[in-house]
């Protein structure tokens, strides 16, 4: 039932279940995902928020029960209708917010090829950042006390204005959030980055002139020589 509903929501919102692989050689793409403890922690926050709302509703209902009973009949009818609406809306909200947490976890993708990497997350607002290895300046790990307790960390890839982000406030940093194999991901990106730079992909060797530059220089020297010869001949005449 939940899987069917997820497919219908993705189809309705026109969100692909998997991201389009970024540029790279065939077979070079490797996918990383957030750890299960990241999902459990998000569920714990979701549960705490809904429990707080439930306690608040119960407290308000208890506080207003006596004044409503002492009031006119029409006020009791309005209060009962309002409570019935809340009693219906709250379970529906709980279900759909749970579904949102689940889909946010399952649709969080981290893809690395031999040329660039892509981070995609979100459902209502899809955040997608693509960073090429040519622009990467720094790869580092970060983990707070709670993340360390859960065995999680973030891998942050900082670039020199090379991140192409949609709907992101920080397009210069791609974050692999809540992964449980952060050192492996960091080392994998560094190895791919080293291979990219050693292969010279996307770079030009400016230490020597190209074939076109050498041909142009020879032609210019020939024209200069002929011009000097012609000037000397005219001077003799």
C-alpha positions in Angstrom: 0.0 0.0 0.0 2.7 2.5 1.0 4.8 1.6 -2.1 1.8 2.1 -4.4 1.1 5.4 -2.8 4.7 6.5 -3.1 4.7 5.7 -6.9 1.4 7.6 -7.3 2.8 10.7 -5.5 6.1 10.6 -7.5 4.1 10.3 -10.8 1.8 13.1 -9.8 4.6 15.4 -8.9 6.8 14.3 -11.8 9.7 13.4 -9.6 11.9 10.6 -11.0 12.5 7.8 -8.5 16.2 7.8 -9.4 18.5 10.7 -10.4 19.9 11.1 -13.9 23.6 10.0 -13.7 26.0 12.9 -14.2 28.6 13.1 -16.9 31.2 10.3 -16.8 32.4 7.1 -18.5 30.1 4.2 -18.9 30.0 2.0 -15.8 31.9 4.6 -13.6 28.9 5.7 -11.6 28.8 4.6 -8.0 25.8 5.3 -5.7 26.0 6.1 -2.0 23.1 6.4 0.4 22.4 7.8 3.9 22.7 5.3 6.8 19.8 3.6 8.4 20.5 5.4 11.7 20.0 8.7 9.8 16.4 7.5 8.9 15.8 6.3 12.5 16.9 9.7 13.8 14.6 11.5 11.5 11.7 9.2 12.6 12.6 10.0 16.2 12.3 13.7 15.5 9.0 13.1 13.6 7.6 11.1 16.5 8.6 13.7 19.1 7.0 16.5 17.1 3.7 14.6 16.6 3.7 13.6 20.3 4.0 17.2 21.3 1.1 18.2 19.1 -1.0 15.4 20.5 -0.2 16.5 24.1 -1.1 20.1 23.2 -4.4 19.1 21.7 -5.3 17.0 24.7 -4.4 19.8 27.1 -6.5 22.4 25.2 -9.4 20.0 25.1 -9.2 19.3 28.8 -8.9 23.0 29.7 -11.9 24.0 27.5 -14.2 21.1 28.4 -15.8 22.7 31.5 -16.3 26.2 30.0 -17.9 24.6 26.9 -20.3 22.5 28.9 -21.3 25.6 30.9 -21.9 27.6 27.8 -24.9 27.7 25.4 -25.9 24.6 23.4 -24.6 26.2 20.1 -21.1 26.6 21.6 -21.1 22.9 22.5 -22.0 21.9 18.9 -19.2 24.1 17.5 -16.7 22.7 19.9 -17.7 19.1 19.2 -17.5 19.7 15.4 -14.1 21.3 15.8 -12.8 18.4 18.0 -14.2 15.9 15.5 -12.3 17.7 12.7 -9.1 17.7 14.7 -9.5 14.0 15.6 -9.8 13.2 11.9 -7.0 15.6 10.6 -4.4 14.5 13.1 -4.1 10.9 12.1 -4.1 11.9 8.4 -1.3 14.4 9.1 0.6 11.7 11.0 0.4 9.3 8.1 1.4 11.7 5.4 4.2 13.2 7.4 5.5 9.7 8.1 5.3 9.0 4.3 7.3 12.3 3.7 10.1 11.2 6.1 10.3 7.8 4.4 10.4 9.2 0.8 12.9 11.9 1.8 15.2 9.1 3.0 14.6 6.8 0.0 15.0 9.7 -2.6 18.3 11.0 -1.2 21.0 10.0 -3.7 24.7 10.6 -3.8 26.3 9.6 -7.2 30.0 9.8 -8.1 31.4 9.2 -11.6 35.0 9.6 -12.9 34.3 13.2 -13.8 31.9 14.7 -11.3 29.4 14.0 -8.5 25.8 14.7 -8.0 23.7 15.1 -4.8 19.9 15.0 -5.0 17.3 15.2 -2.2 13.8 16.4 -1.5 10.3 15.7 -2.8 8.3 18.9 -2.8 11.4 21.0 -3.5 14.0 18.9 -5.2 17.6 20.0 -4.4 20.2 18.8 -6.9 23.9 19.8 -6.9 26.4 18.7 -9.5 30.1 19.4 -9.0 32.8 18.6 -11.5 36.2 17.4 -10.3 37.8 20.3 -12.1 36.3 22.7 -9.6 36.7 20.7 -6.4 38.9 22.4 -3.8 38.4 20.5 -0.6 36.8 17.2 0.7 36.3 17.0 4.4 34.3 15.1 7.1 32.2 16.6 9.8 30.2 15.0 12.6 28.6 16.3 15.7 28.4 14.5 19.0 25.0 12.9 18.2 26.2 11.9 14.8 29.2 10.2 16.3 26.9 8.4 18.8 24.8 7.1 15.8 27.9 6.2 13.7 27.1 8.9 11.1 29.0 11.7 9.5 28.7 14.2 6.6 31.1 14.4 3.7 31.4 17.9 2.4 32.8 18.6 -1.1 33.6 22.3 -1.5 34.2 23.7 -5.0 35.3 27.0 -6.5 31.9 28.2 -7.8 31.5 25.0 -9.9 28.5 23.5 -8.2 25.3 23.7 -10.3 22.5 23.7 -7.8 18.8 23.9 -8.2 16.9 25.3 -5.2 20.0 25.3 -3.0 21.3 28.2 -0.9 24.8 26.9 -1.0 25.7 25.8 -4.5 29.4 25.7 -3.7 29.2 22.8 -1.3 27.8 19.3 -2.0 27.0 17.4 1.2 26.7 13.6 1.6 24.5 13.9 4.7 24.1 11.2 7.3 26.3 8.5 5.8 27.7 5.6 7.8 30.7 5.1 5.6 32.1 8.6 5.5 35.8 7.7 5.4 35.2 5.3 2.5 33.3 8.0 0.5 35.9 10.6 1.2 38.8 8.3 0.1 36.8 7.2 -3.0 36.2 10.8 -4.1 39.9 11.7 -3.5 41.0 8.7 -5.6 38.7 9.7 -8.4 39.8 13.3 -8.1 43.5 12.2 -8.3 42.8 10.0 -11.3 40.9 12.8 -13.0 43.8 15.3 -12.6 46.5 12.8 -13.6 44.6 12.0 -16.8 44.4 15.7 -17.6 40.7 15.6 -18.5 39.3 18.9 -19.3 42.8 20.6 -19.1 45.0 22.0 -21.8 48.8 22.1 -21.7 49.8 25.7 -22.1 53.5 25.1 -21.7 54.0 24.7 -25.4 52.3 26.2 -28.4 49.7 24.1 -30.2 50.1 23.0 -33.9 47.9 25.8 -35.0 50.1 28.3 -33.1 53.3 27.0 -34.6 51.8 27.1 -38.2 50.6 30.7 -37.6 54.0 31.8 -36.4 55.8 30.3 -39.4 53.4 32.0 -41.8 53.9 35.3 -40.0 57.7 35.0 -40.2 57.5 34.2 -44.0 55.4 37.2 -44.6 57.8 39.4 -42.6 60.8 38.1 -44.6 59.1 38.8 -47.9 58.1 42.3 -46.8 61.7 43.1 -45.8 62.9 41.8 -49.2 60.4 43.8 -51.1 61.3 47.0 -49.1 65.0 46.5 -49.8 64.3 46.1 -53.5 62.2 49.2 -53.6 65.0 51.1 -51.7 67.6 50.1 -54.3 65.4 51.4 -57.1 
